């Protein structure tokens, strides 16, 4: 990395001075501001002793009782000056000439890992543009130790970074600010050069490394924010680290950050000062509401519900949910007889407010209800296997959790392992004989997928999902559970189930067993059918490469046509990332052909 000009605006005697941080030399490039020698700067050789230890310079290097001109003698060569103090203008400590370092020889060391903490980030200002209003803050949490930051480098994910190539000491308890502009609404300590560093609004990193004393560098601290899933994502406010988590470990967790709250220029934050405690809600009560037991096939997706009470929040509206960005709900599953608060093998899925919940009608007007899906775990060794499941709620965005069992009392008496939700996972048995048999990619929202049971016995759809891959993506873009569409999840031999877009032509909607907005494919979107953990069938090539507008071959094209599976096809395509020529197994019909949708008639 080349050296870059930065600007320090440290306050000296009440005056803001600007110091250019230019080259990469090891010397101290700061100039005296009137506090040291009152005459011209030292022009003789630099002091070579370990450091001045007397009350003032009176050795052979000084030319008079007090430094009022330039030093003309030879360099100090003893271990320390021992004469009496100068009677002229007193030295304040450091000669202002060409000293190669601090005379004392025992200045602050570079920080070690974790000794400096990144505490505040303004990545998306509102009062000023990003180029004028971005900044971040670092903090020295030590009560006694100062640290020298010269040689430290601060980088993001993609930019060149900020190199501190002159002395910059951070005192005990001090906060230093780095900004993109000399006047972002406060006086920053360092202004970075335009183009060298920026804070991306969505996700980015602030990473500080410092010399390790052996020619290398040490990572001091890094904050990798994610643009909203876990970290806050404010506009016109900083992201600030909660005061109870001011260390280089806790600042890795986005749930320990919150929006800035104090106005400094129309935007909110506390640049150069201690942060404020993040707000939080206290979970007064929570319960795993329904179901309290699950007994079904491994891989099945089961919808669950949990209730919560927060004084001053959930009791505001008695006919619906009262949400807050601080309130987070999750449903999880783990080993039978384990404690979810201490067992790290539990897996958790975020739950959402239940839009259909009416607290008053449910007889609990002060509570809110959340809903989330839990996946039935594997039946180990092909035999029924027991698991526990539960809800948990957080009032501080996930920094702390309250765990919820199934009893009416809920969480106030603590989480009781014996009262967890009970899950029995049963082996799935042979996969059902299901196939994609019709694909409709018509005009506007005329989209449909037909699945047929080509076997000789009833096929269970309980654990089956339909998964869409947008633009040939290698990862699932949307999932549609097939459980709950048919009575008992049972698809008779030879029968078909049809899923359609909700805006399909009304005349065709009668052929649809389910309407789902995720059935919105274009000719370059793939699908797979999975039951439990077994891939049953697929349509398209899902390898992360967009085929353009469609897949085509042999006169068959997946865009603007209806395709029907050929009669000779009896097993599904279980390799989703191989080349896909639709003419091999499909026959093409004109756009918006729906004549036998819901009844598989192979061409």
Buried (B, 14 or more C-beta within 10 A) or exposed (E): EEEBBBBBBBEEEEEEEEBEBEEEEEEBBBEBEEBBBBBEBBEBBBBEBBBBBEBBBBBBBBBEEBBBBBBEEEBBEEEBBEEEBBEBBBBEEBBBBBBEBBBEEEBBBBBEEBBBBBBBBBBBBBBBEBEBBBBBBBBBBBEEBBBBBBBBBBBBEEBBBBBBBBBBBBEEEBBBBBBBBEBBBBBBBBBBBEEBBBBBBEBBBBBBBBBBEEEEBBEBBBBBBEBEEBBBBBEBBBBBBBEEBBBBEBBEBBBBBBBBBBEBBEBBBBBBBBBBEBBBBEBBBBBBBBBBEBBBBBBBBBBBBBBBBBEEBBBEBBEBBBBBEBBBBBBBBBBEEBBBEEEEEBEBBEBEBBEEBBBEEEEBBBBBBBBBBBBBBBBEEEEEBBBBBBBBBBBBBBBEBBBBBBBEEBBEEEBBBEBBBBBBBBBBEEBBBBBBBBBBBBEEBBBBBBBBBBBEEBBBBBBBBBBBBBBBBEEBBBEBBBBEBBEEBEBEEEBBBBBBBBBBBEEBBEBBBBBBEBBBBBBBBBBBBBBBEBBBBBBBBBBEEEBEEBBBBEEBBBBBBBBBBBEEBEEBBBEBBEEBEBBEBBBBBEBBBBEBBBBBEBE
